[in-house]
Amino acid sequence: MRTLSKYLVTLIVVFGSSSLTANEADSEWKLERDKHNVKVFTRDVEGSAFKAFRGETIIDTELNRALALMDDTAACPAWMHTCKSPVLIGKLNPLERYSYMVNDLPWPVTDRALLLHATISQRMSDRVVTVSLESIAPDSLSEGQRERVPAGKGVVLIEKAQGFFRFTPIDEQHTHVEYQMHTEPSGALPAALVNSMLVDTPFYTLKSMQSVVLEEKYQDFRPF
């Protein structure tokens, strides 16, 4: 079994999580949408007015090709819902990186920005890959990394976000994808407004992933 060598998944999200972990279960998941081979669930999170989401789909390709899409920072606006201006801030090692993105929100809502620490791990028994995501403060970066963070004029930096993408190989032609997040989006955003938009984030992200991942440029990626 091969392990990750020089590659790392770049992942940036829209509405993520503050207290959510991969195994946490504050409440029951409620199915909100089941369409175009994408299921989206939401649930309450203890101590937060903002709900968490979980999206699931199956993409018609094998694991490595799915990870190739994740590694393509510049392609994020093509499939991540409301993503714009992604920046790779720096790699700590082959399994970790910092990235930055802006969430393009509808007027008059101020755009939100995310500065994320992404870490990748693989369960060797079944090749399941989990990419954990957590927001970080700019002052936790090195001086050189901070210089690469955009000035952020006209945006609000999200202070608390946490979640994950998980990729489970089914066979050589299919991969199950989970996208789970919860966020405290910062600023004066009403929880009711955020919760009303929550389902669109995983739905359109995973729906777009289904087609974008099939582009020819992703067919020869072999990190595992």
C-alpha positions in Angstrom: 0.0 0.0 0.0 1.4 3.4 -1.0 1.2 6.3 1.3 1.1 10.0 0.6 4.4 11.3 -0.7 4.6 14.9 -2.0 1.0 15.6 -2.4 -1.6 17.2 -0.1 -5.2 17.9 -0.6 -6.2 21.6 -0.7 -9.6 22.1 0.7 -11.5 25.2 1.5 -15.0 25.5 2.5 -17.9 27.9 2.8 -19.8 27.3 6.1 -17.8 25.0 8.4 -17.7 24.1 12.1 -16.6 25.4 15.5 -17.3 22.4 17.8 -17.9 19.6 15.3 -15.6 16.7 14.9 -15.7 13.6 12.7 -17.4 11.5 15.3 -19.4 14.0 17.3 -23.1 13.6 17.4 -24.9 16.4 19.2 -28.3 15.6 17.7 -29.9 13.5 15.0 -29.2 14.3 11.3 -32.3 15.5 9.4 -32.4 14.9 5.6 -33.0 18.2 3.9 -32.4 17.5 0.2 -32.0 14.3 -1.9 -31.5 15.2 -5.5 -28.9 14.7 -8.4 -27.3 11.8 -6.4 -26.5 14.2 -3.5 -28.0 13.9 -0.1 -27.8 16.8 2.4 -28.5 16.6 6.1 -28.4 19.2 8.9 -28.5 19.0 12.7 -28.3 21.3 15.7 -25.0 21.7 17.5 -25.0 22.1 21.2 -24.2 25.7 22.3 -24.5 27.2 18.8 -27.3 28.9 17.0 -25.9 27.7 13.7 -26.6 24.3 12.3 -24.0 21.8 11.0 -24.4 20.2 7.6 -23.4 16.9 6.0 -23.4 16.2 2.3 -22.9 12.8 0.7 -22.5 11.7 -2.9 -20.9 9.0 -5.1 -18.5 10.2 -7.8 -17.8 8.0 -10.9 -14.1 7.8 -10.5 -11.5 6.2 -8.3 -9.9 7.6 -5.1 -6.7 9.1 -6.6 -8.6 11.1 -9.3 -10.8 12.5 -6.6 -7.8 13.6 -4.6 -6.3 15.2 -7.7 -9.2 17.6 -7.8 -8.7 18.4 -4.1 -5.0 19.2 -4.7 -5.9 21.8 -7.4 -6.2 25.0 -5.5 -6.9 27.1 -8.6 -9.9 24.9 -9.5 -11.8 25.5 -6.2 -14.1 28.2 -7.7 -15.2 25.7 -10.3 -16.7 23.3 -7.8 -16.7 24.8 -4.3 -20.0 26.7 -3.8 -19.4 30.5 -3.5 -15.6 30.0 -3.4 -13.5 32.8 -4.9 -9.9 34.0 -4.6 -8.3 30.9 -3.1 -4.7 31.2 -2.0 -2.3 28.6 -0.9 -0.6 30.2 2.1 1.9 27.5 2.9 2.7 23.8 3.4 3.8 22.7 6.8 4.7 19.2 5.4 3.3 16.8 2.8 0.2 16.2 5.0 -0.6 19.7 6.1 -1.2 23.1 4.6 -2.7 26.5 5.2 -5.1 27.9 2.7 -7.3 31.0 2.4 -10.5 31.7 0.5 -13.3 34.2 0.2 -17.0 33.1 0.3 -18.9 35.2 -2.3 -22.2 35.9 -0.5 -25.2 37.7 -1.9 -25.6 41.5 -1.3 -26.0 43.0 1.2 -24.3 40.4 3.2 -20.6 41.0 3.6 -18.3 38.3 2.1 -16.7 35.9 4.6 -13.1 34.7 4.4 -11.6 31.5 5.8 -8.1 30.8 6.8 -7.9 27.1 7.2 -5.5 24.4 8.5 -6.0 21.2 6.4 -4.6 17.9 7.5 -4.9 14.6 5.6 -4.8 11.0 6.9 -5.5 7.6 5.4 -6.8 4.5 7.1 -4.6 1.9 5.5 -6.9 -1.1 5.9 -9.5 0.3 3.5 -7.7 3.4 2.0 -10.4 5.8 3.4 -9.0 9.3 3.3 -10.1 12.0 5.7 -9.1 15.7 5.3 -9.7 17.6 8.5 -10.3 21.3 8.3 -10.0 23.9 11.1 -9.9 27.6 11.0 -6.9 29.4 12.4 -6.0 32.9 13.4 -3.6 34.9 11.2 -1.3 35.5 14.2 -0.7 31.7 14.5 1.2 31.8 11.1 4.8 32.6 10.6 5.7 36.1 9.4 6.3 34.9 5.9 3.0 33.1 5.8 1.1 36.1 7.2 2.5 38.2 4.3 0.7 35.8 1.8 -2.7 36.3 3.5 -4.7 38.8 1.4 -5.5 42.1 3.1 -9.1 41.1 3.4 -10.7 44.5 2.7 -14.4 44.3 2.6 -14.6 40.8 4.1 -15.1 39.4 7.6 -12.7 36.6 8.7 -14.5 33.6 10.1 -13.0 32.8 13.4 -14.5 29.4 14.2 -14.8 26.7 11.5 -14.2 23.0 11.6 -15.1 19.9 9.6 -13.9 17.4 7.1 -14.1 15.8 3.7 -13.9 12.0 3.7 -13.3 9.8 0.6 -14.2 6.1 0.8 -13.2 3.9 -2.2 -16.1 1.7 -3.4 -14.3 0.2 -6.4 -12.0 1.3 -9.2 -14.7 3.5 -10.7 -16.6 4.9 -7.7 -15.8 6.8 -4.6 -18.2 7.8 -1.8 -17.7 11.4 -0.6 -18.8 13.0 2.6 -18.5 16.8 3.3 -19.4 17.7 6.9 -19.0 21.2 8.5 -20.2 23.6 11.1 -19.4 27.3 11.4 -19.7 30.4 13.6 -19.6 32.8 10.7 -18.6 35.9 12.8 -20.1 39.4 12.4 -23.7 40.4 12.5 -25.2 37.5 10.5 -28.5 36.2 11.8 -28.5 32.5 12.5 -31.8 32.1 10.7 -30.2 33.6 7.5 -27.1 31.3 7.7 -29.2 28.2 8.4 -31.5 29.0 5.5 -28.5 29.0 3.1 -26.8 26.0 4.7 -28.1 23.2 2.4 -26.9 24.9 -0.8 -23.3 24.7 0.3 -22.8 20.9 0.3 -25.4 20.4 -2.4 -23.9 22.5 -5.1 -20.3 21.7 -4.0 -20.8 17.9 -4.4 -23.0 18.3 -7.5 -20.2 20.2 -9.2 -17.6 17.8 -8.0 -19.3 15.0 -9.8 -18.5 16.5 -13.2 -15.4 18.6 -12.6 -13.5 15.5 -11.2 -13.9 13.8 -14.5 -11.7 16.4 -16.4 -8.8 14.8 -18.2 -6.1 16.7 -16.2 -7.0 14.7 -13.0 -6.6 11.2 -14.5 -2.9 10.5 -13.7 -2.7 11.7 -10.0 -1.2 8.8 -8.0 -0.4 9.9 -4.4 -1.6 6.6 -2.8 
